Amino acid sequence: MAKRKTSKKTKKNKKSPKYLFYINLSIAIFLTLLLSIIAYNLYIPDTTKEHIDTKKITKTKHTIDEKTNHERFEEKTKALEIEYVNNDIEEVEVKITKPNHTFNFNDSKTKDTNKTTNKPKKIQEVKPKPVIKDTRPILAILIDDVTTSRQIKKIKNIGYPITMAFLPPTSTHKNSAKIAQPLVNYMIHLPLEAGTKRFEETNTLHIGDSIEKIDKRIKNLKSLYPKAKYLNNHTGSKFTSNNESMDKLMSVLKKYDFIFVDSRTTAKTQAKITAKKYKVKYLARNIFLDNKQDTTYITNQLKKAIKISKKYGQAIAIGHPHSITLETLKNSKHLLKGINLVYITHL
C-alpha cells in the first residue's frame, strides 16, 4: 500500500510543471499587455506632440513668408487706403462692327451663271451698322508683381480679363520678361524709389538719377517688353512725390510712347502734374484690393471698386498675386454682373 501511495505522489509531481507553464504564460501575456499600454502612453503622445509642434512651426514659417512677401509687394503708406477717383473720365463709346461681306458658298455657282447668261451682277448696298453705346460701368483689375508662369496660369484661371503687370527681370526672377511675350495684354511694373530700401528691386530708379540713366532704363524695358504700352510704378512713394524726378521720367515716357498708370503709393504724387506737362496719357488706380490678407477685406475692396465704377463710369483696382487674392477674385463673379470688365489697354 505504501508503494502505491508513493507512485501516486510521483505522478502528481510530474503533472505540476504544466500548471506552472499556464500560470507563467498568463503572467507573460499580462506583462506584455501592461508593457504595451505603458509604451503607448509614453511614446504615442510624444510623437503626436512632435507632429503638432512640427505643424505649428511650418504654419508659423508660412505666415512669416506670407508677411515677408506682402511687405515686398508694396510699401506701407497711408495712400494705399486712399480712394482716388479723378481719372479725367470722358464718355466711353464702344463701336461694334461686323464684316461688310459674309462668305457665300454659292459664289462659284453664281459666277458660272453669270458667264452663261451674261446678266449683270446685282450690287447690294451695305447699310452702315449703328454705333452701339455700351453704358455699363468699366472696371480694370491689375495684378502687380507678376514674375512666374505659375502666377500667369492662376490669373488666367480667374475667368475674366485681368491685366498682369510684370516686374522687370532680376537674378531672383530671370524669366519675367520672357514669360510675358505670348500674352496680348500686359504691362510693365516699374520699380521706383520707396521711403525705405527694404526689399528694393535691382535697377530701381532713384531721385537724383540723371535723365540719361532713366532713358537707358526705359529703353531697355521697351526692348524687353516690346508689346507693352502701359507702365505703372512699383512702390515709389519717394520718387513719385519728387517733381524733378517725375519730370525727367515723364519726358522719357513721352519719347517711348508709354502710358503711365499711377499706383498712388503716396498722396503727394506728382505724376498727374508732370504727365500733363509732357502730354503723357495718364491713369490712376482707385482701389488697392489686398492691403490685408483676408477674404472679407478683399471682397469689400472689390465692392468699393465696383461702386466707384458705377459712380464715375470707370475704375482701376490693383491687387497682387497672393493665393487668397486670386481665389477671392475667382469666387467673386457674381458681384461683377453688369460691369464691363476690361484690360487696362482698353481704357
C-alpha positions in Angstrom: 0.0 0.0 0.0 2.8 2.3 0.8 4.3 1.8 -2.6 1.1 2.7 -4.3 0.8 5.9 -2.4 4.4 6.9 -3.4 3.6 6.2 -7.1 0.5 8.5 -6.9 2.6 11.3 -5.4 5.2 10.9 -8.1 2.5 11.1 -10.8 1.1 14.2 -9.2 4.6 15.9 -9.2 5.0 15.0 -12.8 1.8 16.9 -13.7 2.7 20.0 -11.7 5.0 21.7 -14.3 2.0 22.0 -16.7 0.1 24.2 -14.2 3.2 26.3 -13.8 3.6 26.7 -17.6 0.0 28.0 -17.9 0.5 30.3 -14.9 3.8 31.6 -16.4 2.2 32.1 -19.8 -0.7 34.1 -18.3 1.8 36.2 -16.4 3.8 36.8 -19.5 0.8 37.8 -21.6 -0.3 40.1 -18.8 3.1 41.7 -18.6 3.3 42.1 -22.4 -0.1 43.9 -22.4 1.0 46.0 -19.5 4.2 47.0 -21.2 2.3 47.7 -24.4 -0.1 50.1 -22.6 2.8 51.8 -20.9 4.7 52.1 -24.2 1.6 53.5 -25.9 1.1 56.1 -23.2 4.7 57.1 -23.1 5.6 57.0 -26.8 2.5 57.9 -28.8 1.7 61.3 -27.1 5.3 62.4 -27.6 5.1 61.6 -31.3 1.8 63.4 -31.6 3.2 66.4 -29.8 6.2 66.3 -32.0 3.9 66.2 -35.1 1.8 69.1 -33.8 4.9 71.1 -33.0 6.3 70.5 -36.5 3.0 71.5 -38.0 2.9 74.6 -35.8 6.5 75.6 -36.9 5.6 75.0 -40.5 2.5 77.1 -40.2 4.4 79.9 -38.4 7.1 79.8 -41.1 4.4 80.0 -43.8 2.8 83.0 -42.0 6.2 84.7 -41.8 6.9 84.0 -45.5 3.4 85.5 -46.5 4.1 88.6 -44.3 7.5 89.0 -45.9 6.1 88.6 -49.4 3.3 91.0 -48.7 5.8 93.6 -47.4 7.9 93.1 -50.6 4.9 93.8 -52.9 4.1 97.3 -51.8 5.5 99.6 -49.2 3.2 100.6 -46.3 1.9 104.1 -46.8 -1.4 105.7 -45.9 -2.1 106.3 -49.6 -2.8 102.6 -50.0 -6.0 103.2 -48.2 -6.9 106.4 -50.1 -9.6 106.0 -52.8 -8.6 108.3 -55.7 -11.3 108.7 -58.3 -10.4 111.6 -60.6 -9.2 110.0 -63.7 -10.5 112.7 -66.1 -13.1 110.3 -67.3 -14.8 111.0 -70.6 -17.9 109.4 -72.1 -17.0 106.0 -73.4 -18.4 104.7 -76.7 -17.8 101.1 -77.8 -18.2 100.6 -81.6 -19.3 97.2 -82.6 -18.6 96.5 -86.2 -19.4 93.5 -88.4 -17.8 92.4 -91.6 -19.4 94.0 -94.7 -19.4 90.8 -96.5 -20.3 87.3 -95.5 -18.8 84.5 -97.5 -21.4 82.7 -99.6 -20.8 79.1 -100.5 -22.8 79.6 -103.8 -20.4 82.3 -105.0 -18.8 79.9 -107.5 -22.2 78.9 -108.9 -23.2 82.5 -109.3 -20.0 83.2 -111.3 -20.8 80.3 -113.7 -24.4 81.5 -114.2 -23.1 85.0 -115.0 -20.8 83.6 -117.6 -23.6 81.7 -119.4 -26.5 84.2 -119.1 -24.3 87.4 -119.3 -26.6 89.1 -116.8 -25.1 91.9 -114.9 -24.3 91.1 -111.3 -26.5 93.0 -108.8 -24.6 95.1 -106.3 -26.2 95.2 -102.9 -25.9 98.3 -100.8 -24.4 97.6 -97.4 -26.1 99.7 -94.8 -23.7 101.0 -92.0 -24.3 99.4 -88.7 -25.4 101.8 -85.9 -22.9 102.6 -83.2 -24.0 100.8 -80.0 -23.1 102.7 -76.9 -22.0 100.4 -74.0 -23.3 102.1 -70.9 -22.1 99.5 -68.4 -19.6 100.8 -65.8 -16.0 99.9 -66.7 -13.6 98.1 -64.3 -10.0 97.3 -65.0 -8.3 95.0 -62.5 -4.5 94.9 -62.4 -2.3 92.3 -60.7 1.2 93.7 -60.0 4.5 91.9 -59.3 3.9 89.0 -61.7 7.2 87.1 -62.2 6.3 83.4 -62.7 4.4 81.1 -65.2 2.5 79.7 -62.2 1.1 83.1 -61.4 0.1 83.6 -65.0 -1.8 80.3 -65.0 -3.6 81.2 -61.8 -4.6 84.6 -63.1 -5.8 83.2 -66.4 -8.0 80.7 -64.4 -9.9 83.5 -62.7 -12.1 83.6 -65.8 -12.4 87.2 -66.8 -10.0 89.9 -68.0 -7.1 90.7 -65.6 -4.1 92.8 -66.7 -0.8 91.5 -65.5 2.0 93.9 -64.6 5.4 92.3 -64.8 8.4 93.2 -62.6 11.5 93.5 -64.8 14.0 90.6 -64.8 16.5 90.3 -61.9 18.6 87.5 -60.5 15.6 86.3 -58.4 13.2 86.3 -61.4 15.2 86.0 -64.5 12.3 85.0 -66.9 9.8 87.7 -66.0 10.1 89.3 -69.5 10.3 86.0 -71.4 7.1 84.6 -70.0 5.1 87.8 -70.8 5.8 87.5 -74.6 2.9 85.2 -75.5 0.4 87.5 -73.8 -1.5 90.1 -75.8 -2.4 92.4 -72.8 0.2 93.1 -70.2 2.1 96.0 -68.7 5.4 96.8 -67.0 5.6 97.3 -63.2 8.5 99.8 -62.9 10.4 99.8 -59.6 10.8 103.4 -58.3 12.4 104.5 -55.0 10.3 104.0 -51.9 10.5 105.5 -48.4 12.6 102.5 -47.4 15.1 100.4 -49.3 14.0 97.1 -47.7 13.1 94.6 -50.4 14.2 97.1 -53.1 14.3 95.6 -56.6 17.5 95.6 -58.7 17.8 98.6 -61.0 15.2 100.6 -59.1 15.2 104.3 -60.2 16.1 106.8 -57.5 15.6 110.5 -57.1 18.6 112.3 -58.4 19.1 109.8 -61.3 20.2 111.5 -64.5 17.8 111.7 -67.4 20.4 109.6 -69.4 20.1 106.8 -66.8 16.3 107.0 -66.8 16.3 106.9 -70.6 18.6 103.9 -70.7 16.3 102.0 -68.2 13.1 102.8 -70.1 14.7 102.0 -73.5 15.8 98.6 -72.1 12.3 97.9 -70.8 10.9 98.7 -74.2 13.1 96.1 -75.8 12.3 93.5 -73.1 8.6 94.1 -73.3 8.0 95.2 -77.0 4.2 94.9 -76.8 3.8 96.9 -73.6 2.2 100.3 -73.9 1.2 100.8 -70.3 3.5 101.1 -67.3 2.8 101.6 -63.6 5.1 102.2 -60.6 6.2 99.5 -58.1 6.4 101.2 -54.7 7.9 104.6 -55.4 6.4 106.9 -52.7 9.7 108.8 -52.6 10.3 109.0 -56.3 6.7 109.9 -57.4 6.5 112.7 -54.8 9.6 114.3 -56.2 8.7 116.8 -59.0 12.1 116.9 -60.6 12.5 113.1 -60.8 9.0 112.7 -62.2 9.6 115.5 -64.7 12.6 113.5 -66.1 10.6 110.3 -66.1 7.6 111.7 -68.0 9.8 113.3 -70.6 11.4 109.9 -71.3 8.0 108.1 -71.2 6.8 110.6 -73.9 9.8 109.7 -76.0 9.0 106.0 -75.9 5.2 106.5 -76.2 4.3 104.9 -72.8 1.0 105.5 -70.9 1.6 105.9 -67.2 -0.7 104.3 -64.6 -0.1 105.9 -61.2 -0.2 103.2 -58.4 -0.6 106.1 -56.0 1.6 104.8 -53.2 1.7 108.4 -51.9 -0.9 111.1 -51.8 1.9 113.6 -52.7 2.4 112.0 -56.1 3.5 114.4 -58.9 2.6 112.0 -61.7 -0.5 113.8 -62.9 1.1 117.3 -63.0 4.2 116.1 -64.8 2.2 113.9 -67.2 0.1 116.8 -68.2 3.2 118.9 -68.9 4.6 116.4 -71.4 1.1 115.3 -72.7 1.7 111.7 -71.5 -1.5 109.8 -71.2 -2.2 109.2 -67.5 -4.4 107.0 -65.4 -4.5 106.4 -61.6 -5.6 103.5 -59.5 -8.7 103.9 -57.4 -8.5 100.9 -55.0 -5.9 98.5 -53.6 -7.6 95.2 -53.2 -5.3 93.3 -50.8 -3.7 95.5 -48.2 -4.9 92.9 -45.8 -4.7 89.2 -46.5 -8.3 88.5 -45.7 -11.1 87.2 -48.0 -13.8 89.5 -46.4 -11.5 92.6 -46.7 -10.6 91.8 -50.4 -14.3 91.3 -51.2 -15.2 94.6 -49.6 -12.5 96.4 -51.5 -13.7 94.9 -54.8 -17.2 96.1 -53.9 -15.8 99.6 -53.4 -14.1 99.5 -56.8 -17.5 98.4 -58.4 -19.2 101.3 -56.5 -16.7 103.8 -57.9 -17.0 102.5 -61.4 -20.8 102.9 -61.2 -20.5 106.4 -59.9 -17.8 107.7 -62.2 -18.1 105.4 -65.2 -14.8 103.5 -64.7 -12.4 102.4 -62.0 -9.0 100.8 -61.6 -8.3 98.2 -58.9 -4.9 96.8 -58.1 -4.0 93.6 -56.4 -1.1 91.2 -56.0 -0.5 87.5 -56.9 -1.4 86.3 -53.4 -3.2 83.0 -53.4 -6.0 84.5 -51.3 -6.4 87.5 -53.7 -6.6 85.3 -56.8 -9.0 82.9 -55.1 -11.3 85.7 -53.9 -11.4 87.3 -57.4 -12.2 83.9 -58.9 -15.1 83.4 -56.5 -16.5 87.0 -57.0 -18.0 86.7 -60.5 -21.5 87.1 -59.1 -20.5 90.6 -57.8 -19.4 91.7 -61.3 -22.7 91.2 -63.1 -23.5 94.4 -65.1 -19.8 95.5 -65.0 -17.8 95.8 -68.2 -14.5 94.1 -67.2 -11.7 95.2 -69.5 -7.9 95.1 -69.8 -6.1 98.3 -69.0 -5.2 98.6 -72.7 -8.9 99.3 -73.4 -9.1 102.4 -71.2 
